[in-house]
Amino acid sequence: MECRFSKGTQEGDMEVRLDMQVIPKRGSFKYFGSIIQGNGEIDEDVTHRIRAGWMKWRLVSDVLCDKNVSMRLKECWPVKNSHTQQLKVAELRILRWMCRHARLDKIRNEVIQEKVGVASVEDKIREARLRWFGHVKRRSIEAPVRRCERLASVGSRRGRGRPKNSWGEVIRREMAQLELTEDMALDRRV
């Protein structure tokens, strides 16, 4: 594939050969899971990612559309600390590999994240959770209440052992950490 990202002059049609076989030119190809286009656009990559998302949806649609599976399970998949840690480890391994740093180089995770310009997984999860909280607070009074939101506001019976955090408890803790108030959620820009 020939990438024409600039308007500069290009040489004429060149043939690429491997031994005696001519390699055909392509307008796009897949590289590390992304579709690279010769014209610098990302249309094919976006389409590919949407298709991949629908394929993943089809894999879990039997569970998500099953009437025998409770709505609480479908709508409120809680993210545990172990899940966040797994995501964090995977992301940092990818970022280290992308920057060509091994763990033996002893470069701190924060340095690599800053170099690449990526927020931490915890920040991304917190942002999504607070964005959802804002949607819930701004909706009209007539809107139906989802079961997980009812459970967050109403005390539910808990079993033995350490109590699980409810959605509302997690939101309150994160808002306190960031010094946010519930009134701020009413203004979409904030």
MARMAR-701264 format. One record per residue (C-alpha): residue number from 1; chain; x, y, z. Coordinates in Angstrom, 3 decimals, decimal comma, always signed. Layout:
<kefis>
+-----+--------+----------+----------+----------+
! num ! cadena !        x !        y !        z !
+-----+--------+----------+----------+----------+
! NUM !      A !        X !        Y !        Z !
...
+-----+--------+----------+----------+----------+
</kefis>
This chain:
<kefis>
+-----+--------+----------+----------+----------+
! num ! cadena !        x !        y !        z !
+-----+--------+----------+----------+----------+
!   1 !      A !   +0,000 !   +0,000 !   +0,000 !
!   2 !      A !   +1,193 !   +3,460 !   -0,782 !
!   3 !      A !   +0,241 !   +6,093 !   +1,800 !
!   4 !      A !   -0,387 !   +9,550 !   +0,383 !
!   5 !      A !   -0,785 !  +11,612 !   +3,507 !
!   6 !      A !   +0,730 !  +14,721 !   +1,944 !
!   7 !      A !   +0,011 !  +16,479 !   -1,311 !
!   8 !      A !   +3,644 !  +16,152 !   -2,418 !
!   9 !      A !   +4,612 !  +14,598 !   -5,722 !
!  10 !      A !   +4,898 !  +10,835 !   -5,868 !
!  11 !      A !   +6,835 !   +8,576 !   -8,168 !
!  12 !      A !   +4,843 !   +6,771 !  -10,844 !
!  13 !      A !   +3,368 !   +3,331 !  -10,397 !
!  14 !      A !   +6,072 !   +1,116 !   -8,949 !
!  15 !      A !   +5,889 !   -2,638 !   -8,722 !
!  16 !      A !   +6,834 !   -4,395 !   -5,517 !
!  17 !      A !   +8,201 !   -7,891 !   -6,089 !
!  18 !      A !   +8,953 !  -10,774 !   -3,794 !
!  19 !      A !  +11,223 !  -13,103 !   -5,753 !
!  20 !      A !   +9,446 !  -13,122 !   -9,106 !
!  21 !      A !   +5,932 !  -12,535 !   -7,804 !
!  22 !      A !   +4,399 !   -9,052 !   -8,082 !
!  23 !      A !   +2,684 !   -7,975 !   -4,876 !
!  24 !      A !   -0,626 !   -6,261 !   -5,705 !
!  25 !      A !   -1,263 !   -2,756 !   -4,383 !
!  26 !      A !   -3,928 !   -2,311 !   -1,711 !
!  27 !      A !   -5,913 !   +0,720 !   -0,691 !
!  28 !      A !   -5,988 !   -0,457 !   +2,921 !
!  29 !      A !   -4,703 !   -3,218 !   +5,190 !
!  30 !      A !   -5,029 !   -4,401 !   +8,769 !
!  31 !      A !   -2,143 !   -3,547 !  +11,122 !
!  32 !      A !   -2,265 !   -4,350 !  +14,852 !
!  33 !      A !   -6,070 !   -4,567 !  +14,758 !
!  34 !      A !   -6,564 !   -1,219 !  +12,989 !
!  35 !      A !   -7,404 !   -0,677 !   +9,328 !
!  36 !      A !   -4,791 !   +1,591 !   +7,726 !
!  37 !      A !   -5,963 !   +3,429 !   +4,597 !
!  38 !      A !   -3,645 !   +4,873 !   +1,998 !
!  39 !      A !   -5,462 !   +8,207 !   +1,943 !
!  40 !      A !   -5,052 !   +8,729 !   +5,705 !
!  41 !      A !   -8,779 !   +8,429 !   +6,499 !
!  42 !      A !  -10,218 !   +6,186 !   +9,217 !
!  43 !      A !  -13,618 !   +5,295 !   +7,685 !
!  44 !      A !  -12,798 !   +1,605 !   +7,184 !
!  45 !      A !  -11,374 !   +1,321 !  +10,715 !
!  46 !      A !  -14,514 !   +2,835 !  +12,255 !
!  47 !      A !  -16,710 !   +0,474 !  +10,224 !
!  48 !      A !  -14,531 !   -2,469 !  +11,258 !
!  49 !      A !  -14,752 !   -1,547 !  +14,959 !
!  50 !      A !  -18,533 !   -1,162 !  +14,773 !
!  51 !      A !  -18,780 !   -4,599 !  +13,139 !
!  52 !      A !  -16,528 !   -6,055 !  +15,846 !
!  53 !      A !  -18,737 !   -4,511 !  +18,533 !
!  54 !      A !  -21,843 !   -6,054 !  +16,998 !
!  55 !      A !  -20,109 !   -9,424 !  +16,836 !
!  56 !      A !  -19,356 !   -9,189 !  +20,572 !
!  57 !      A !  -22,972 !   -8,161 !  +21,181 !
!  58 !      A !  -24,175 !  -11,263 !  +19,332 !
!  59 !      A !  -21,977 !  -13,414 !  +21,573 !
!  60 !      A !  -23,683 !  -12,128 !  +24,748 !
!  61 !      A !  -27,149 !  -11,361 !  +23,357 !
!  62 !      A !  -28,471 !  -14,752 !  +24,494 !
!  63 !      A !  -27,769 !  -13,728 !  +28,093 !
!  64 !      A !  -28,756 !  -10,073 !  +27,745 !
!  65 !      A !  -32,060 !  -10,913 !  +26,046 !
!  66 !      A !  -32,899 !  -13,920 !  +28,244 !
!  67 !      A !  -36,045 !  -13,314 !  +30,332 !
!  68 !      A !  -34,795 !  -15,745 !  +32,990 !
!  69 !      A !  -31,730 !  -13,567 !  +33,752 !
!  70 !      A !  -32,583 !  -10,780 !  +36,181 !
!  71 !      A !  -32,493 !   -7,180 !  +35,014 !
!  72 !      A !  -30,226 !   -6,360 !  +37,957 !
!  73 !      A !  -27,543 !   -8,591 !  +36,490 !
!  74 !      A !  -28,050 !   -7,294 !  +32,956 !
!  75 !      A !  -28,006 !   -3,585 !  +33,785 !
!  76 !      A !  -25,625 !   -3,332 !  +36,714 !
!  77 !      A !  -22,516 !   -5,315 !  +36,046 !
!  78 !      A !  -20,340 !   -3,986 !  +38,846 !
!  79 !      A !  -16,678 !   -3,391 !  +38,163 !
!  80 !      A !  -14,637 !   -4,984 !  +40,918 !
!  81 !      A !  -11,171 !   -3,811 !  +41,933 !
!  82 !      A !   -9,762 !   -7,017 !  +40,448 !
!  83 !      A !  -11,366 !   -6,168 !  +37,084 !
!  84 !      A !   -9,906 !   -2,679 !  +37,167 !
!  85 !      A !   -6,488 !   -4,101 !  +38,034 !
!  86 !      A !   -6,646 !   -6,579 !  +35,128 !
!  87 !      A !   -7,583 !   -3,795 !  +32,717 !
!  88 !      A !   -4,807 !   -1,592 !  +34,081 !
!  89 !      A !   -2,172 !   -4,322 !  +33,688 !
!  90 !      A !   -3,278 !   -5,106 !  +30,127 !
!  91 !      A !   -3,316 !   -1,434 !  +29,131 !
!  92 !      A !   +0,123 !   -0,749 !  +30,589 !
!  93 !      A !   +1,591 !   -3,814 !  +28,890 !
!  94 !      A !   +0,279 !   -2,508 !  +25,572 !
!  95 !      A !   +1,594 !   +1,012 !  +26,241 !
!  96 !      A !   +5,024 !   -0,305 !  +27,266 !
!  97 !      A !   +5,168 !   -2,440 !  +24,156 !
!  98 !      A !   +4,075 !   +0,510 !  +22,003 !
!  99 !      A !   +6,837 !   +2,688 !  +23,513 !
! 100 !      A !   +9,343 !   -0,181 !  +23,212 !
! 101 !      A !  +10,027 !   -0,297 !  +26,941 !
! 102 !      A !  +10,368 !   -3,516 !  +28,902 !
! 103 !      A !   +9,547 !   -3,815 !  +32,590 !
! 104 !      A !  +13,264 !   -4,343 !  +33,169 !
! 105 !      A !  +13,836 !   -0,767 !  +31,953 !
! 106 !      A !  +12,236 !   +0,281 !  +35,275 !
! 107 !      A !  +10,279 !   +3,178 !  +33,837 !
! 108 !      A !   +7,309 !   +4,127 !  +36,027 !
! 109 !      A !   +3,789 !   +3,575 !  +34,710 !
! 110 !      A !   +2,915 !   +7,251 !  +35,170 !
! 111 !      A !   +5,848 !   +8,267 !  +32,956 !
! 112 !      A !   +4,684 !   +5,951 !  +30,173 !
! 113 !      A !   +1,072 !   +7,145 !  +30,464 !
! 114 !      A !   +2,226 !  +10,769 !  +30,332 !
! 115 !      A !   +4,482 !  +10,065 !  +27,343 !
! 116 !      A !   +1,603 !   +8,520 !  +25,391 !
! 117 !      A !   -0,964 !  +10,998 !  +26,713 !
! 118 !      A !   -3,405 !   +8,376 !  +28,005 !
! 119 !      A !   -5,544 !   +8,642 !  +31,130 !
! 120 !      A !   -5,503 !   +5,746 !  +33,580 !
! 121 !      A !   -8,116 !   +3,004 !  +33,445 !
! 122 !      A !   -9,462 !   +4,069 !  +36,842 !
! 123 !      A !   -9,991 !   +7,612 !  +35,525 !
! 124 !      A !  -11,781 !   +6,315 !  +32,419 !
! 125 !      A !  -14,079 !   +4,081 !  +34,478 !
! 126 !      A !  -14,759 !   +6,906 !  +36,961 !
! 127 !      A !  -15,541 !   +9,303 !  +34,112 !
! 128 !      A !  -18,010 !   +6,865 !  +32,536 !
! 129 !      A !  -19,663 !   +6,183 !  +35,900 !
! 130 !      A !  -20,024 !   +9,906 !  +36,693 !
! 131 !      A !  -21,282 !  +10,633 !  +33,168 !
! 132 !      A !  -24,007 !   +8,008 !  +33,687 !
! 133 !      A !  -24,832 !   +9,568 !  +37,070 !
! 134 !      A !  -25,268 !  +12,923 !  +35,311 !
! 135 !      A !  -27,656 !  +11,365 !  +32,790 !
! 136 !      A !  -29,681 !   +9,838 !  +35,631 !
! 137 !      A !  -29,868 !  +13,143 !  +37,546 !
! 138 !      A !  -30,862 !  +15,188 !  +34,457 !
! 139 !      A !  -33,604 !  +12,904 !  +33,158 !
! 140 !      A !  -37,237 !  +13,886 !  +33,464 !
! 141 !      A !  -39,327 !  +12,807 !  +36,433 !
! 142 !      A !  -41,636 !  +10,809 !  +34,126 !
! 143 !      A !  -38,751 !   +8,663 !  +32,813 !
! 144 !      A !  -38,824 !   +5,033 !  +33,942 !
! 145 !      A !  -36,412 !   +4,112 !  +36,725 !
! 146 !      A !  -34,027 !   +1,277 !  +36,002 !
! 147 !      A !  -33,930 !   -1,493 !  +38,543 !
! 148 !      A !  -30,245 !   -0,906 !  +39,407 !
! 149 !      A !  -30,984 !   +2,753 !  +40,217 !
! 150 !      A !  -33,839 !   +1,723 !  +42,511 !
! 151 !      A !  -31,518 !   -0,703 !  +44,268 !
! 152 !      A !  -28,905 !   +2,019 !  +44,665 !
! 153 !      A !  -31,336 !   +4,304 !  +46,441 !
! 154 !      A !  -33,220 !   +1,675 !  +48,484 !
! 155 !      A !  -31,424 !   -0,374 !  +51,119 !
! 156 !      A !  -31,352 !   -4,025 !  +50,086 !
! 157 !      A !  -30,724 !   -7,068 !  +52,239 !
! 158 !      A !  -27,153 !   -8,158 !  +52,265 !
! 159 !      A !  -25,671 !  -11,546 !  +52,940 !
! 160 !      A !  -22,776 !  -12,579 !  +55,100 !
! 161 !      A !  -19,290 !  -11,211 !  +54,706 !
! 162 !      A !  -18,046 !   -7,827 !  +53,685 !
! 163 !      A !  -20,908 !   -5,809 !  +52,165 !
! 164 !      A !  -20,669 !   -5,067 !  +48,477 !
! 165 !      A !  -20,603 !   -1,437 !  +47,434 !
! 166 !      A !  -23,806 !   -0,282 !  +45,799 !
! 167 !      A !  -23,773 !   +1,964 !  +42,750 !
! 168 !      A !  -24,894 !   +4,913 !  +44,876 !
! 169 !      A !  -22,148 !   +4,363 !  +47,461 !
! 170 !      A !  -19,470 !   +4,258 !  +44,768 !
! 171 !      A !  -20,819 !   +7,469 !  +43,183 !
! 172 !      A !  -20,917 !   +9,274 !  +46,540 !
! 173 !      A !  -17,335 !   +8,214 !  +47,343 !
! 174 !      A !  -16,017 !   +9,322 !  +43,921 !
! 175 !      A !  -17,848 !  +12,636 !  +44,097 !
! 176 !      A !  -16,344 !  +13,278 !  +47,539 !
! 177 !      A !  -12,847 !  +12,471 !  +46,228 !
! 178 !      A !  -13,262 !  +14,912 !  +43,345 !
! 179 !      A !  -15,078 !  +17,496 !  +45,511 !
! 180 !      A !  -18,179 !  +17,401 !  +43,308 !
! 181 !      A !  -21,774 !  +18,011 !  +44,361 !
! 182 !      A !  -24,982 !  +16,460 !  +43,029 !
! 183 !      A !  -26,082 !  +19,914 !  +41,827 !
! 184 !      A !  -23,125 !  +19,982 !  +39,439 !
! 185 !      A !  -24,596 !  +16,963 !  +37,632 !
! 186 !      A !  -27,628 !  +19,049 !  +36,625 !
! 187 !      A !  -25,455 !  +21,200 !  +34,353 !
! 188 !      A !  -24,355 !  +19,026 !  +31,423 !
! 189 !      A !  -21,314 !  +21,194 !  +30,651 !
! 190 !      A !  -19,946 !  +20,737 !  +34,192 !
+-----+--------+----------+----------+----------+
</kefis>
